[in-house]
């Protein structure tokens, strides 16, 4: 009886070890699984939920899209803010950086216009100057506007600017970007040559009029 019990115990232990080894091999050989683990570790290491906690959210409407990075937002009181959307990086139109960059910059701009131009949003203005130009977070239909842009391959995440998002929002964004990269959609088309120099519409000399 003891002998049979001992054999069963050894078999169970062996099966557990085989499962552990199998999972380890799967993770080691599966790039997507490795990426997911790295993303989970990044969230754990970088989350800063209290950052910008005291910053006010304002209601507004996107009245002009300069490119996939920059928009003009008008609030009910009539003031207009020029905002670089924090949390994403899209091909810019501020400078000409090659055919692929310009083409994808136009596609990103057109996508954002179709998505949110003349639509109601709410935003958090960060680091604004006296002329009401700066950076900000924009929510559209209850979620960060970064999400649909990244999902469509019209922009990539700027991770240093989303560390205060909730765990759920972070995980969703990272997962969506992994899927966009895997599918080669938009900016992730491997045949493209993109220059990621950021355009800056905040100076008077480069800011188009409304």
Backbone as a chain_set.jsonl record, in Angstrom:
{"seq": "XXXXXXXXXXXXXXXXXXXXXXXXXXXXXXXXXXXXXXXXXXXXXXXXXXXXXXXXXXXXXXXXXXXXXXXXXXXXXXXXXXXXXXXXXXXXXXXXXXXXXXXXXXXXXXXXXXXXXXXXXXXXXXXXXXXXXXXXXXXXXXXXXXXXXXXXXXXXXXXXXXXXXXXXXXXXXXXXXXXXXXXXXXXXXXXXXXXXXXXXXXXXXXXXXX", "coords": {"N": [[0.833, -1.198, 0.0], [1.885, 1.229, 0.9], [3.927, 1.369, -0.887], [2.584, 1.638, -3.352], [1.326, 4.079, -2.892], [3.537, 5.719, -2.68], [4.551, 5.555, -5.268], [2.483, 6.758, -6.75], [2.647, 9.326, -5.712], [5.159, 10.094, -6.632], [4.651, 10.06, -9.367], [2.772, 12.135, -9.593], [4.343, 14.323, -8.8], [6.238, 14.239, -10.838], [4.608, 14.788, -13.058], [3.822, 17.391, -12.415], [6.286, 18.693, -12.561], [6.825, 18.32, -15.266], [4.767, 19.857, -16.353], [5.506, 22.401, -15.444], [7.975, 22.69, -16.742], [7.036, 22.537, -19.355], [5.407, 24.847, -19.56], [7.38, 26.745, -19.127], [9.026, 26.32, -21.39], [7.209, 27.006, -23.382], [6.8, 29.728, -22.909], [9.411, 30.607, -23.281], [9.838, 30.103, -25.984], [7.772, 31.421, -27.216], [7.14, 34.412, -28.573], [5.118, 36.311, -28.23], [4.059, 35.666, -25.722], [6.28, 36.23, -24.164], [6.452, 38.99, -24.579], [4.078, 39.822, -23.359], [4.599, 39.186, -20.696], [6.76, 40.894, -20.206], [5.438, 43.331, -20.493], [3.648, 43.214, -18.334], [5.465, 43.268, -16.237], [6.547, 45.781, -16.694], [4.355, 47.436, -16.12], [4.089, 46.891, -13.379], [6.519, 47.883, -12.412], [6.476, 50.6, -13.068], [4.087, 51.966, -12.542], [2.316, 54.83, -11.48], [0.012, 55.946, -9.868], [-0.85, 58.304, -8.587], [0.093, 60.467, -9.913], [-0.608, 63.541, -11.435], [-3.06, 63.539, -10.206], [-4.405, 65.624, -8.975], [-5.0, 67.349, -11.035], [-7.263, 69.283, -12.938], [-10.125, 68.168, -14.792], [-11.481, 69.155, -17.868], [-14.358, 69.996, -19.827], [-14.794, 69.86, -23.353], [-14.428, 70.533, -26.916], [-13.087, 69.133, -29.817], [-11.794, 71.199, -32.19], [-10.058, 71.499, -34.26], [-7.736, 69.486, -36.031], [-4.393, 69.174, -36.044], [-2.318, 67.384, -36.572], [-1.61, 63.88, -36.056], [-0.724, 64.133, -33.494], [-1.306, 66.641, -32.416], [-3.931, 68.86, -31.42], [-6.598, 71.315, -31.529], [-8.581, 72.416, -28.885], [-11.721, 73.477, -27.823], [-13.327, 75.094, -25.152], [-16.477, 75.399, -23.307], [-16.6, 78.065, -22.404], [-15.438, 79.472, -24.396], [-12.691, 79.721, -24.756], [-9.738, 78.56, -26.442], [-7.626, 75.79, -26.552], [-4.389, 74.675, -27.41], [-3.279, 71.505, -27.808], [-0.842, 69.008, -27.329], [-1.329, 65.657, -27.659], [-0.951, 63.673, -24.948], [0.655, 60.553, -24.282], [0.719, 59.243, -26.661], [2.438, 58.814, -29.821], [2.558, 60.015, -32.965], [3.187, 59.905, -36.539], [4.566, 62.911, -37.726], [3.383, 66.063, -39.128], [4.59, 68.443, -39.043], [7.124, 68.897, -40.001], [8.79, 67.962, -43.041], [9.659, 64.719, -43.483], [10.329, 62.652, -45.194], [8.792, 60.418, -47.584], [7.214, 58.193, -46.606], [6.812, 58.902, -43.922], [5.426, 61.33, -44.168], [3.142, 60.471, -45.573], [1.99, 58.625, -43.755], [1.645, 60.384, -41.684], [-0.357, 62.051, -42.698], [-2.395, 60.156, -42.931], [-2.773, 59.485, -40.25], [-3.614, 61.951, -39.223], [-6.021, 62.269, -40.694], [-7.461, 60.08, -39.753], [-7.793, 60.741, -37.044], [-9.297, 63.065, -37.317], [-11.665, 62.031, -38.464], [-12.433, 60.44, -36.375], [-12.803, 62.148, -34.072], [-13.168, 64.919, -34.566], [-14.999, 67.871, -34.011], [-16.348, 66.644, -32.009], [-17.532, 65.916, -28.674], [-15.394, 66.005, -25.915], [-13.354, 65.281, -23.001], [-10.718, 66.815, -21.158], [-7.422, 66.973, -19.732], [-5.317, 69.464, -18.968], [-1.87, 69.802, -19.181], [1.153, 71.302, -18.151], [0.761, 73.911, -19.38], [1.335, 76.882, -21.323], [1.344, 80.53, -21.254], [-0.061, 81.2, -23.5], [-1.935, 79.299, -23.779], [-1.041, 76.882, -24.863], [0.131, 73.593, -24.812], [0.589, 70.41, -23.221], [-1.585, 67.557, -22.971], [-4.08, 65.279, -21.616], [-6.549, 63.406, -23.22], [-9.879, 62.336, -23.139], [-12.213, 60.35, -24.832], [-15.44, 59.385, -25.471], [-15.48, 58.058, -23.018], [-13.031, 56.769, -22.743], [-9.401, 56.815, -23.0], [-8.223, 58.748, -25.703], [-6.05, 57.82, -26.915], [-6.268, 55.083, -27.238], [-7.983, 54.17, -29.557], [-6.383, 55.265, -31.582], [-3.93, 53.935, -31.378], [-4.78, 51.313, -31.704], [-5.608, 51.282, -34.371], [-3.219, 51.507, -35.616], [-2.273, 54.038, -36.082], [-0.695, 55.46, -34.44], [1.899, 55.18, -31.947], [2.431, 53.97, -28.613], [3.414, 56.245, -26.043], [5.095, 55.467, -23.553], [6.156, 56.618, -21.213], [4.381, 58.572, -20.567], [2.005, 57.531, -19.69], [1.95, 56.374, -17.232], [0.357, 56.827, -15.029], [-2.117, 55.847, -15.555], [-4.877, 53.561, -14.96], [-4.399, 50.111, -13.878], [-5.919, 48.38, -15.465], [-6.464, 49.94, -17.748], [-3.876, 50.429, -18.666], [-2.982, 47.814, -19.232], [-4.786, 47.125, -21.253], [-4.106, 48.981, -23.262], [-1.415, 48.279, -23.784], [-1.738, 45.664, -24.652], [-3.295, 46.048, -26.95], [-1.483, 47.483, -28.516], [0.489, 45.524, -28.882], [-0.953, 43.725, -30.471], [-1.413, 45.309, -32.724], [1.181, 45.699, -33.661], [1.861, 43.054, -34.255], [0.069, 42.476, -36.337], [0.916, 44.214, -38.271], [-0.284, 46.612, -38.973], [-0.982, 49.911, -40.244], [1.364, 52.191, -39.022], [3.015, 50.134, -38.357], [3.622, 48.619, -40.511], [6.026, 46.689, -41.989], [7.412, 47.509, -44.248], [7.632, 50.218, -44.252], [9.486, 53.278, -43.844], [10.012, 55.249, -41.273], [10.416, 58.439, -39.777], [10.827, 59.477, -36.557], [10.982, 62.025, -35.5], [9.731, 64.551, -33.479], [7.192, 66.846, -34.248], [6.568, 70.278, -33.368], [3.99, 72.23, -32.564], [3.677, 74.305, -30.842], [4.999, 76.742, -30.805], [4.828, 80.176, -31.802], [5.642, 80.648, -34.42], [5.188, 78.362, -35.874], [2.63, 77.522, -35.516], [-0.392, 76.791, -37.003], [-3.162, 78.88, -37.998], [-6.548, 78.989, -36.719]], "CA": [[0.0, 0.0, 0.0], [2.794, 2.362, 0.996], [4.686, 1.388, -2.132], [1.703, 2.2, -4.381], [1.144, 5.494, -2.556], [4.789, 6.403, -3.015], [4.648, 5.629, -6.728], [1.517, 7.779, -7.19], [3.196, 10.627, -5.321], [6.252, 10.397, -7.558], [4.052, 10.356, -10.673], [2.183, 13.475, -9.49], [5.456, 15.282, -8.791], [6.815, 14.236, -12.183], [3.68, 15.499, -13.932], [3.918, 18.812, -12.082], [7.552, 19.18, -13.117], [6.659, 18.374, -16.719], [3.917, 21.026, -16.63], [6.323, 23.606, -15.223], [8.939, 22.748, -17.843], [6.276, 22.833, -20.569], [5.043, 26.266, -19.527], [8.625, 27.486, -19.303], [9.43, 26.213, -22.794], [6.247, 27.766, -24.184], [7.114, 31.151, -22.731], [10.74, 30.855, -23.85], [9.782, 30.034, -27.445], [6.653, 32.202, -27.723], [7.484, 35.831, -28.462], [3.966, 37.06, -27.72], [3.995, 35.427, -24.28], [7.383, 36.992, -23.571], [6.081, 40.408, -24.61], [3.04, 40.035, -22.347], [5.262, 39.154, -19.386], [7.524, 42.141, -20.101], [4.478, 44.413, -20.281], [3.154, 43.099, -16.957], [6.563, 43.733, -15.374], [6.661, 47.227, -16.874], [3.267, 48.042, -15.348], [4.418, 46.744, -11.959], [7.684, 48.712, -12.077], [6.35, 52.017, -13.425], [2.792, 52.568, -12.194], [2.359, 55.997, -10.595], [-1.406, 56.335, -9.934], [-1.151, 59.615, -8.006], [0.585, 61.517, -10.798], [-1.672, 64.359, -12.035], [-4.331, 63.255, -9.534], [-5.084, 66.876, -8.638], [-5.243, 68.171, -12.222], [-8.688, 69.392, -13.275], [-10.626, 67.734, -16.092], [-12.353, 70.149, -18.485], [-15.143, 69.567, -20.982], [-14.466, 70.641, -24.535], [-14.721, 69.987, -28.243], [-11.952, 69.249, -30.731], [-12.229, 72.052, -33.297], [-9.117, 71.359, -35.37], [-6.704, 68.458, -35.871], [-3.193, 69.611, -36.758], [-1.794, 66.1, -37.038], [-1.994, 62.838, -35.111], [-0.226, 64.472, -32.16], [-1.751, 67.955, -31.944], [-5.309, 69.283, -31.695], [-7.151, 72.473, -30.84], [-9.768, 72.069, -28.102], [-12.469, 74.654, -27.38], [-14.169, 74.848, -23.985], [-17.745, 76.143, -23.394], [-16.407, 79.498, -22.16], [-14.943, 80.091, -25.62], [-11.243, 79.643, -24.873], [-9.215, 77.455, -27.254], [-6.348, 75.254, -26.098], [-3.614, 73.842, -28.325], [-2.79, 70.389, -26.995], [-0.219, 67.784, -27.821], [-1.969, 64.552, -26.945], [0.018, 62.876, -24.197], [0.424, 59.11, -24.261], [0.919, 58.65, -27.985], [3.345, 59.474, -30.751], [2.13, 59.749, -34.34], [4.034, 60.564, -37.54], [4.252, 64.335, -37.678], [3.278, 66.863, -40.348], [5.209, 69.745, -38.791], [8.283, 68.969, -40.891], [8.784, 66.891, -44.037], [10.69, 63.772, -43.059], [10.319, 61.492, -46.077], [7.478, 60.085, -48.139], [6.446, 57.311, -45.718], [6.428, 59.659, -42.731], [4.396, 62.298, -44.555], [1.909, 59.747, -45.914], [1.384, 58.111, -42.534], [1.216, 61.55, -40.919], [-1.655, 62.457, -43.248], [-3.377, 59.125, -42.568], [-3.032, 59.63, -38.817], [-4.424, 63.166, -39.085], [-7.356, 61.997, -41.234], [-8.127, 59.142, -38.845], [-8.185, 61.471, -35.841], [-10.403, 63.949, -37.71], [-12.858, 61.199, -38.621], [-12.783, 59.91, -35.056], [-13.18, 63.039, -32.969], [-13.357, 66.329, -34.901], [-16.322, 68.404, -33.648], [-16.964, 65.752, -31.023], [-17.341, 66.293, -27.281], [-14.347, 65.257, -25.207], [-12.893, 65.966, -21.796], [-9.263, 66.809, -21.213], [-6.604, 67.428, -18.619], [-4.227, 70.254, -19.532], [-0.626, 69.659, -18.419], [2.262, 72.161, -18.598], [0.278, 74.916, -20.329], [1.976, 78.189, -21.242], [0.401, 81.65, -21.163], [-0.857, 81.257, -24.732], [-2.802, 78.117, -23.739], [-0.48, 75.764, -25.608], [0.837, 72.675, -23.931], [0.324, 68.982, -23.37], [-2.771, 67.175, -22.219], [-4.708, 63.963, -21.775], [-7.891, 63.549, -23.782], [-10.774, 61.18, -23.091], [-13.276, 60.397, -25.835], [-16.397, 58.295, -25.248], [-15.188, 57.359, -21.771], [-11.704, 56.152, -22.71], [-8.332, 57.635, -23.559], [-8.24, 58.819, -27.163], [-4.869, 57.075, -27.354], [-6.625, 53.693, -27.52], [-8.319, 53.912, -30.961], [-5.265, 55.638, -32.447], [-2.946, 52.845, -31.328], [-5.422, 50.111, -32.252], [-5.645, 51.394, -35.832], [-1.864, 51.644, -36.134], [-2.052, 55.432, -36.451], [0.242, 56.022, -33.465], [2.449, 54.222, -30.994], [2.348, 54.444, -27.235], [4.529, 56.925, -25.39], [4.87, 54.834, -22.254], [6.52, 57.485, -20.088], [3.291, 59.514, -20.308], [0.758, 56.844, -19.31], [2.223, 55.594, -16.019], [-0.667, 57.049, -14.001], [-3.365, 55.19, -15.947], [-5.215, 52.388, -14.144], [-3.811, 48.857, -14.347], [-6.754, 47.842, -16.545], [-6.262, 50.762, -18.944], [-2.515, 50.176, -19.137], [-2.912, 46.485, -19.825], [-5.534, 47.16, -22.512], [-3.314, 49.719, -24.241], [-0.238, 47.493, -24.15], [-2.209, 44.51, -25.421], [-3.72, 46.545, -28.26], [-0.291, 47.808, -29.299], [1.097, 44.243, -29.283], [-1.751, 43.177, -31.577], [-1.18, 46.157, -33.9], [2.532, 45.37, -34.135], [1.81, 41.702, -34.825], [-0.686, 42.485, -37.595], [1.582, 45.084, -39.238], [-1.237, 47.626, -39.426], [-0.566, 51.313, -40.162], [2.785, 52.499, -38.845], [3.77, 48.898, -38.094], [3.937, 47.971, -41.785], [7.489, 46.55, -41.998], [8.018, 48.111, -45.439], [7.708, 51.669, -44.073], [10.643, 53.915, -43.204], [9.432, 56.403, -40.589], [11.264, 59.28, -38.936], [9.985, 59.794, -35.402], [11.206, 63.368, -34.991], [8.447, 65.139, -33.075], [6.885, 68.215, -34.629], [6.086, 71.072, -32.24], [3.118, 73.307, -33.017], [3.387, 75.211, -29.732], [5.618, 78.055, -30.982], [4.017, 81.058, -32.643], [6.094, 80.624, -35.807], [4.784, 77.141, -36.572], [1.244, 77.159, -35.21], [-1.364, 77.26, -37.996], [-4.33, 79.55, -37.433], [-7.806, 78.228, -36.743]], "C": [[0.875, 1.26, 0.0], [3.571, 2.517, -0.301], [3.869, 2.02, -3.255], [1.493, 3.689, -4.165], [2.371, 6.304, -2.936], [4.951, 6.578, -4.509], [3.728, 6.716, -7.28], [2.046, 9.179, -6.903], [4.299, 11.058, -6.283], [5.719, 10.772, -8.941], [3.462, 11.767, -10.691], [3.265, 14.545, -9.55], [6.07, 15.397, -10.18], [5.93, 15.005, -13.165], [3.716, 17.005, -13.691], [5.18, 19.419, -12.677], [7.464, 19.312, -14.635], [5.812, 19.572, -17.133], [4.708, 22.316, -16.51], [7.315, 23.789, -16.362], [8.233, 23.125, -19.146], [5.889, 24.292, -20.665], [6.27, 27.131, -19.768], [9.097, 27.481, -20.748], [8.512, 27.026, -23.696], [6.567, 29.253, -24.117], [8.426, 31.502, -23.418], [10.68, 30.941, -25.371], [8.675, 30.897, -28.042], [6.904, 33.685, -27.488], [6.347, 36.653, -27.866], [3.836, 36.901, -26.209], [5.094, 36.2, -23.565], [7.047, 38.479, -23.505], [5.046, 40.727, -23.538], [3.643, 40.068, -20.95], [6.063, 40.438, -19.167], [6.597, 43.324, -19.828], [3.942, 44.406, -18.85], [4.207, 43.604, -15.978], [6.709, 45.246, -15.482], [5.585, 47.946, -16.075], [3.607, 48.029, -13.866], [5.524, 47.721, -11.55], [7.418, 50.211, -12.22], [5.046, 52.7, -13.025], [2.948, 53.697, -11.189], [0.959, 56.611, -10.55], [-1.716, 57.728, -9.41], [-0.654, 60.779, -8.863], [-0.594, 62.218, -11.472], [-3.038, 64.141, -11.386], [-5.121, 64.532, -9.258], [-5.403, 67.761, -9.831], [-6.721, 68.125, -12.627], [-8.987, 68.838, -14.667], [-11.618, 68.778, -16.608], [-13.133, 69.521, -19.64], [-14.785, 70.443, -22.175], [-14.866, 69.937, -25.818], [-13.48, 70.175, -29.109], [-12.41, 70.022, -31.964], [-11.259, 72.032, -34.475], [-8.095, 70.288, -35.024], [-5.507, 68.883, -36.708], [-2.438, 68.427, -37.347], [-2.197, 65.055, -36.006], [-1.558, 63.094, -33.69], [-0.891, 65.711, -31.564], [-3.183, 68.264, -32.359], [-5.579, 70.633, -31.029], [-8.439, 72.032, -30.154], [-10.422, 73.352, -27.596], [-13.362, 74.28, -26.209], [-15.424, 75.719, -24.073], [-17.597, 77.65, -23.194], [-15.832, 80.223, -23.377], [-13.442, 80.039, -25.807], [-10.836, 78.417, -25.688], [-7.833, 77.075, -26.744], [-5.689, 74.471, -27.232], [-2.947, 72.743, -27.52], [-2.019, 69.374, -27.82], [-0.794, 66.648, -26.996], [-0.9, 63.708, -26.262], [-0.371, 61.4, -24.239], [0.595, 58.439, -25.604], [1.953, 59.442, -28.772], [2.941, 59.05, -32.157], [3.102, 60.407, -35.312], [3.609, 62.02, -37.698], [4.111, 64.954, -39.061], [3.981, 68.204, -40.195], [6.43, 69.959, -39.672], [8.203, 67.804, -41.86], [9.957, 65.96, -43.764], [10.714, 62.519, -43.929], [8.905, 61.108, -46.462], [6.63, 59.241, -47.198], [5.934, 58.064, -44.5], [5.304, 60.637, -43.052], [3.074, 61.594, -44.853], [1.212, 59.23, -44.666], [0.936, 59.248, -41.622], [-0.152, 62.035, -41.378], [-2.744, 61.449, -42.888], [-3.765, 59.236, -41.1], [-3.915, 60.845, -38.547], [-5.862, 62.91, -39.534], [-8.143, 61.059, -40.321], [-8.639, 59.865, -37.609], [-9.326, 62.442, -36.138], [-11.711, 63.17, -37.814], [-13.372, 60.721, -37.267], [-13.418, 60.958, -34.147], [-13.373, 64.511, -33.32], [-14.814, 66.736, -34.693], [-17.077, 67.49, -32.685], [-16.653, 66.251, -29.611], [-16.297, 65.384, -26.64], [-14.178, 65.876, -23.815], [-11.381, 65.827, -21.769], [-8.653, 67.36, -19.933], [-5.427, 68.178, -19.228], [-3.008, 70.179, -18.612], [0.42, 70.6, -19.01], [1.82, 73.175, -19.654], [1.086, 76.204, -20.191], [0.913, 79.287, -21.265], [-0.498, 81.77, -22.397], [-1.811, 80.078, -24.859], [-2.362, 77.035, -24.724], [0.272, 74.87, -24.634], [0.497, 71.235, -24.244], [-0.924, 68.621, -22.581], [-3.24, 65.765, -22.509], [-6.142, 64.17, -22.235], [-8.654, 62.242, -23.651], [-11.917, 61.402, -24.075], [-14.148, 59.156, -25.666], [-15.976, 57.401, -24.078], [-13.831, 56.704, -21.673], [-10.672, 57.102, -23.295], [-8.387, 57.592, -25.081], [-7.034, 58.11, -27.762], [-5.267, 55.691, -27.87], [-6.994, 53.45, -28.99], [-7.198, 54.267, -31.926], [-4.236, 54.514, -32.526], [-3.515, 51.587, -31.974], [-5.409, 50.114, -33.778], [-4.256, 51.499, -36.452], [-1.55, 53.046, -36.607], [-1.077, 56.136, -35.509], [0.808, 54.881, -32.636], [2.373, 54.825, -29.599], [3.603, 55.201, -26.835], [4.432, 56.544, -23.918], [5.175, 55.74, -21.07], [5.391, 58.431, -19.704], [1.984, 58.837, -19.901], [0.911, 56.073, -18.0], [1.157, 55.763, -14.942], [-2.015, 56.442, -14.378], [-3.629, 53.998, -15.027], [-4.557, 51.139, -14.723], [-4.58, 48.312, -15.546], [-6.527, 48.613, -17.849], [-4.88, 50.529, -19.538], [-2.431, 48.845, -19.859], [-3.633, 46.456, -21.172], [-4.733, 47.857, -23.605], [-2.118, 48.908, -24.721], [-0.625, 46.289, -25.0], [-2.609, 44.927, -26.838], [-2.514, 46.89, -29.127], [0.416, 46.534, -29.755], [0.372, 43.663, -30.494], [-1.536, 43.982, -32.862], [0.181, 45.858, -34.515], [2.518, 44.029, -34.861], [1.125, 41.69, -36.187], [-0.046, 43.362, -38.67], [0.693, 46.187, -39.78], [-0.631, 49.027, -39.309], [0.934, 51.501, -40.068], [3.639, 51.258, -38.651], [4.004, 48.088, -39.363], [5.462, 47.891, -41.908], [8.171, 47.186, -43.204], [8.215, 49.621, -45.295], [9.027, 52.097, -43.443], [10.138, 55.222, -42.603], [10.474, 57.122, -39.751], [10.402, 59.772, -37.785], [10.351, 61.116, -34.744], [9.852, 64.0, -34.681], [8.315, 66.558, -33.605], [6.338, 68.969, -33.428], [5.298, 72.264, -32.759], [2.936, 74.387, -31.949], [4.026, 76.588, -29.899], [4.812, 78.875, -31.987], [4.37, 80.933, -34.123], [5.591, 79.411, -36.571], [3.329, 76.779, -36.35], [0.29, 77.683, -36.273], [-2.53, 77.968, -37.311], [-5.555, 78.665, -37.511], [-8.586, 78.534, -38.026]], "O": [[0.658, 2.202, -0.762], [3.841, 3.628, -0.757], [4.383, 2.835, -4.021], [1.481, 4.47, -5.117], [2.267, 7.421, -3.443], [5.426, 7.615, -4.974], [4.118, 7.494, -8.151], [1.921, 10.091, -7.721], [4.372, 12.215, -6.695], [6.245, 11.667, -9.603], [3.621, 12.504, -11.664], [3.128, 15.544, -10.256], [6.385, 16.492, -10.646], [6.422, 15.77, -13.994], [3.65, 17.796, -14.631], [5.152, 20.52, -13.227], [7.956, 20.278, -15.218], [6.098, 20.226, -18.136], [4.603, 23.208, -17.352], [7.481, 24.891, -16.885], [8.744, 23.917, -19.937], [6.022, 24.91, -21.721], [6.221, 28.115, -20.506], [9.517, 28.512, -21.273], [8.964, 27.657, -24.652], [6.599, 29.943, -25.136], [8.548, 32.548, -24.055], [11.38, 31.75, -25.98], [8.639, 31.088, -29.258], [6.883, 34.158, -26.351], [6.583, 37.579, -27.091], [3.543, 37.862, -25.497], [4.871, 36.758, -22.49], [7.321, 39.144, -22.506], [5.119, 41.768, -22.885], [3.245, 40.882, -20.117], [6.048, 41.003, -18.074], [6.922, 44.208, -19.035], [3.8, 45.459, -18.228], [3.884, 44.286, -15.006], [6.965, 45.92, -14.484], [5.863, 48.952, -15.423], [3.435, 49.033, -13.175], [5.47, 48.312, -10.472], [8.073, 51.013, -11.555], [4.93, 53.918, -13.166], [3.627, 53.547, -10.173], [0.733, 57.675, -11.127], [-2.755, 58.288, -9.757], [-0.947, 61.939, -8.572], [-1.479, 61.559, -12.018], [-4.061, 64.52, -11.956], [-6.351, 64.529, -9.301], [-6.013, 68.817, -9.667], [-7.338, 67.06, -12.652], [-8.203, 69.015, -15.599], [-12.491, 69.229, -15.867], [-12.636, 68.634, -20.334], [-14.505, 71.631, -22.018], [-15.538, 68.906, -25.812], [-12.891, 71.255, -29.129], [-13.294, 69.575, -32.694], [-11.594, 72.495, -35.565], [-7.643, 70.187, -33.883], [-5.59, 68.946, -37.934], [-1.978, 68.476, -38.488], [-3.049, 65.327, -35.16], [-1.958, 62.376, -32.774], [-1.024, 65.82, -30.345], [-3.6, 67.978, -33.482], [-4.884, 71.035, -30.096], [-9.28, 71.364, -30.756], [-9.757, 74.208, -27.013], [-14.07, 73.274, -26.256], [-15.441, 76.684, -24.836], [-18.374, 78.429, -23.746], [-15.748, 81.451, -23.386], [-12.955, 80.287, -26.909], [-11.492, 77.377, -25.639], [-6.978, 77.935, -26.531], [-6.348, 73.7, -27.929], [-2.134, 73.025, -26.639], [-2.478, 68.934, -28.875], [-0.746, 66.682, -25.767], [-0.053, 63.105, -26.921], [-1.55, 61.046, -24.234], [0.617, 57.212, -25.692], [2.292, 60.576, -28.433], [2.979, 57.866, -32.493], [3.776, 61.37, -34.947], [2.418, 62.316, -37.793], [4.649, 64.44, -40.042], [3.971, 69.017, -41.119], [6.734, 71.092, -40.048], [7.615, 66.77, -41.542], [11.114, 66.377, -43.812], [11.079, 61.442, -43.456], [7.944, 61.428, -45.761], [5.45, 59.535, -47.004], [4.785, 57.9, -44.089], [4.341, 60.755, -42.293], [2.011, 62.059, -44.439], [-0.002, 59.37, -44.522], [-0.032, 59.105, -40.875], [-1.003, 62.387, -40.562], [-3.873, 61.83, -42.578], [-4.936, 59.098, -40.745], [-4.847, 60.78, -37.746], [-6.809, 63.286, -38.843], [-9.349, 61.228, -40.14], [-9.768, 59.644, -37.171], [-10.22, 62.623, -35.312], [-12.743, 63.608, -37.305], [-14.577, 60.612, -37.043], [-14.447, 60.7, -33.522], [-13.716, 65.295, -32.436], [-15.737, 66.05, -35.133], [-18.3, 67.565, -32.572], [-15.645, 66.919, -29.383], [-16.32, 64.164, -26.804], [-14.804, 66.89, -23.505], [-10.825, 64.857, -22.284], [-9.281, 68.099, -19.174], [-4.617, 67.579, -19.936], [-3.102, 70.457, -17.416], [0.558, 70.688, -20.23], [2.444, 73.281, -20.71], [1.478, 76.581, -19.087], [-0.283, 78.996, -21.294], [-1.569, 82.374, -22.334], [-2.422, 79.874, -25.908], [-3.19, 76.361, -25.338], [0.965, 75.353, -23.739], [0.163, 70.885, -25.376], [-1.277, 69.311, -21.625], [-2.855, 65.146, -23.501], [-6.859, 65.014, -21.699], [-8.15, 61.176, -24.004], [-12.505, 62.481, -24.145], [-13.66, 58.027, -25.712], [-16.095, 56.177, -24.13], [-13.496, 56.135, -20.634], [-11.009, 58.062, -23.988], [-8.575, 56.53, -25.674], [-6.994, 57.832, -28.961], [-4.675, 55.186, -28.824], [-6.375, 52.597, -29.626], [-7.069, 53.642, -32.979], [-3.738, 54.186, -33.602], [-2.815, 50.883, -32.702], [-5.22, 49.07, -34.404], [-4.125, 51.572, -37.674], [-0.663, 53.238, -37.439], [-0.681, 57.275, -35.756], [0.275, 53.772, -32.624], [2.265, 56.041, -29.437], [4.712, 54.848, -27.236], [3.766, 57.221, -23.135], [4.521, 55.641, -20.032], [5.43, 59.033, -18.631], [0.958, 59.507, -19.78], [0.088, 55.211, -17.691], [1.058, 54.935, -14.036], [-2.961, 56.517, -13.594], [-2.709, 53.487, -14.39], [-4.202, 51.102, -15.901], [-3.986, 47.843, -16.517], [-6.412, 48.015, -18.919], [-4.724, 50.441, -20.755], [-1.883, 48.753, -20.957], [-3.153, 45.838, -22.122], [-4.684, 47.384, -24.74], [-1.838, 48.853, -25.919], [0.074, 45.938, -25.951], [-2.296, 44.235, -27.807], [-2.513, 46.625, -30.329], [0.893, 46.464, -30.887], [1.004, 43.172, -31.428], [-1.483, 43.416, -33.954], [0.317, 45.774, -35.736], [3.09, 43.889, -35.942], [1.553, 40.972, -37.091], [-0.411, 43.273, -39.842], [0.882, 46.649, -40.905], [0.138, 49.3, -38.387], [1.686, 51.032, -40.923], [4.863, 51.325, -38.769], [4.534, 46.979, -39.294], [6.126, 48.927, -41.929], [9.385, 47.385, -43.188], [8.889, 50.238, -46.119], [9.607, 51.384, -42.624], [9.868, 56.184, -43.323], [11.308, 56.493, -39.099], [9.371, 60.408, -38.002], [10.069, 61.318, -33.563], [8.943, 63.987, -35.512], [9.217, 67.378, -33.434], [5.71, 68.368, -32.556], [5.869, 73.196, -33.324], [2.124, 75.295, -32.129], [3.634, 77.524, -29.201], [4.195, 78.329, -32.901], [3.505, 81.091, -34.984], [5.57, 79.428, -37.802], [2.839, 75.817, -36.941], [0.168, 78.896, -36.439], [-2.841, 77.673, -36.157], [-5.593, 77.704, -38.279], [-9.672, 77.992, -38.233]]}, "num_chains": 1, "name": "protein.A"}
